[in-house]
Amino acid sequence: MKVGTLKEIKNHEYRVGLTPNAVLAYKNAGHAVFVEKGAGEGCGYSNDQYIAAGAKIMTTARDIWAEADLIVKVKEPLESEYGLIRENQIIYTYLHLAPDRPQVDALLKAKCIAIAYETIRDNKGQLPCLKPMSQIAGRLAVQIGARYLEKPMGGRGVLLSGVPGVPHAEIVVLGAGGVGSSAVKIAVGMGAHVTVVDLDNDRLEYLEDIYGSQITTLYSTPENIDDILPRADLVVGAVLVPGSAAPKLIRNKHLPVMKDGSVIVDVAIDQGGCSEASRPTTHDNPVFIKDGVVNYCVGNMPGAVSYTSTNALGNATLRYGLQIAKLGLEPALKQDSGLMQGLNVYKGHVTYKGVAEAHGLDYTPADNVVR
Ligand SMILES: NC(=O)c1ccc[n+]([C@@H]2O[C@H](COP(=O)([O-])OP(=O)(O)OC[C@H]3O[C@@H](n4cnc5c(N)ncnc54)[C@H](O)[C@@H]3O)[C@@H](O)[C@H]2O)c1
């Protein structure tokens, strides 16, 4: 199979779909790999490294779209790319089609095959290609929060660990899933006192088993949240109700009673945010201050650590890509029902129920069209 990767063109997206190591894996399996010139620059991979791994460098994105059977990307195709997608071409990337009707129409019109990283499931029913980004965002949330607690950054001038004689910072983590448990890990490691809040007692029990008295676990009720927020130096918003807008656990009334210069990192912003005050911000302009509280609401946090994110994403996506290249698309899908769940669009059909429902389009179960 001819496999291609492109330089991402979304604002501040530095990740790349294939690392040189991934290129080598495809080459060793007997496939041809095409890489757009400069595609890996944002995460430190040079054209020479790709050439050494066996890739052919192509000058423009148009060349890659014209050549490759399987396009491995990070972000969804953007409008300027819609016209380049070819019939029967396989696009393997994050798609997030539910809120993006123009993209759905473009993929249907092109009669391509689109597999979304975010809906592939493993044999435990988990989302293996989404998980590493949650781990990264959770870890980053504490690192970023620590930075914005510094006085010159607008924060209250608090060091997470404190020092002997001066108390450590109070961190509240709302949600104890992939993002939340990663945030807890770093927060504990940095010497803060951590309170983690969730509705799922099993998640709280799991974290308490690991960290014991180093953390406090708290069941999520409005009263408990009213009580804990005024004491927080840093709040990490990490709740998720799959497929729905994030519940607004932090109400506007809470900000004026929080400490002046405290920080909210609302990681859940991609689902609308779990603070009423949140609105999406960008890496260019990541924070705004409301009622004395610093609010960080960047929707693509992992892009900031592009080297780590690219490699973590590659670790999760490579095996499925190799299976598609080795077996051919249809046999690979039929062999792995979890990969089949990644199929969102197939040759003019919407094959993912949630996407069809979100846009009022006809839904065709993947089993009916993949032969
Ligand atoms: N901003 C970014 O760059 C970025 C990166 C990665 C993930 N995310 C987002 O972060 C969010 C969390 O992702 P995740 O992987 O941790 O999800 P997850 O499903 O692993 O965990 C979410 C947790 O929230 C809990 N929860 C749900 N409702 C709650 C409530 N009312 N009170 C307390 N807890 C509640 C759930 O029980 C669950 O444990 C998602 O919206 C995800 O898309 C954002």
The ligand as an ORCA input file, in Angstrom:
! r2SCAN-3c Opt
* xyz 0 1
  N      -8.232     20.429     26.101
  C      -7.540     19.412     25.590
  O      -6.531     19.596     24.893
  C      -7.961     18.003     25.885
  C      -7.078     16.932     25.669
  C      -7.493     15.644     26.018
  C      -8.784     15.446     26.565
  N      -9.615     16.530     26.726
  C     -10.962     16.404     27.309
  O     -10.903     16.233     28.716
  C     -12.162     15.695     29.154
  C     -11.923     14.523     30.097
  O     -11.389     13.442     29.348
  P     -11.048     12.035     30.024
  O     -10.325     11.246     29.017
  O     -10.445     12.242     31.363
  O     -12.521     11.426     30.249
  P     -12.875     10.181     31.174
  O     -14.176      9.653     30.670
  O     -11.721      9.253     31.289
  O     -13.089     10.839     32.625
  C     -14.124     11.741     32.902
  C     -14.524     11.599     34.370
  O     -15.500     12.614     34.653
  C     -16.353     12.061     35.638
  N     -17.586     12.854     35.765
  C     -18.640     12.911     34.915
  N     -19.573     13.750     35.402
  C     -19.085     14.211     36.576
  C     -19.591     15.095     37.562
  N     -20.800     15.686     37.450
  N     -18.822     15.345     38.641
  C     -17.611     14.776     38.780
  N     -17.091     13.919     37.889
  C     -17.830     13.642     36.808
  C     -16.573     10.635     35.144
  O     -17.099      9.797     36.153
  C     -15.165     10.251     34.707
  O     -14.436      9.599     35.734
  C     -12.887     15.319     27.850
  O     -13.795     16.335     27.513
  C     -11.787     15.229     26.841
  O     -12.228     15.381     25.504
  C      -9.228     17.776     26.389
*
